[in-house]
């Protein structure tokens, strides 16, 4: 049986688009590309699946409001 992979899941209803997760990712797997989900058209973090997230959880640990969770895919 193969090893499961973890990826960050962002709660966009609570995200404030501070970009702490983007800045803390050692593999640059998150980008501010999710736009148009609030009335201010802020750019929210989104996982770039082409960059092979390792599931390290650093983004989750560095989120100041705790709205990122690592989930198995």
N, C-alpha and C positions, 0 to 999 in steps of 0.2 A: 504494500500500500504506500502511495506517495505521501510526501510531507505536505500539509496544508499551507497555504500562503495567506498571510495577513495583509490587509490593505486598510488605509485610513478611510473612515466614513465620517463625513462632516455634516453636522446638524445645521443646515442653512437657515432654519427658523431662528436660531440663536446666534449665529456667526456675526461678528461685527466687522469682518474684513480687515483685521489688524495686520495680517500677513506674518505673524510670528511663526506659524507653521512653515511657511514658504522659506523664510530666512533660516530656520533651524534645520531643514532637511539636508543631510550631508550628500545626498545623491541628486538633488534638484528635481525631485519627482513631482513637486507641486508648483503650479503656476497660477497667477491671478487671471484666469480666463473665463470664469463663470460670471457672466454679466447679465443684467436685466432681471434679477430676481427680487430687487427691492425698488422702491420709488426713487432712489437716488442714483441708480445705475452704477453702484460700486462694483469693483471687480473682486470677486470672491475666489478663494483657493479652490483648485480642482486638480485631481490626480491626473498626471500625464502617463497613461499606461504604457506608452512607448519607452519610458525611461526605466523600466524594471524596478519598481519599488521593492525593497528588501524586507519590508514589514518590521523594521527596527523599532518603531513606536516613538521615535524622537519627536515627531510632529505632535503626537498625542500628549507627550509629557510637557512640551513647551507651549501648548495652548493655554493662555492665561485665564480663559473662562471654562475650560474643560468640555468643549463640545465636539472633540474628535475622539472616536473610538476605533480601535483596531478590530477588524472582523475578518473571519476566515472566508475565503472564496473557494 
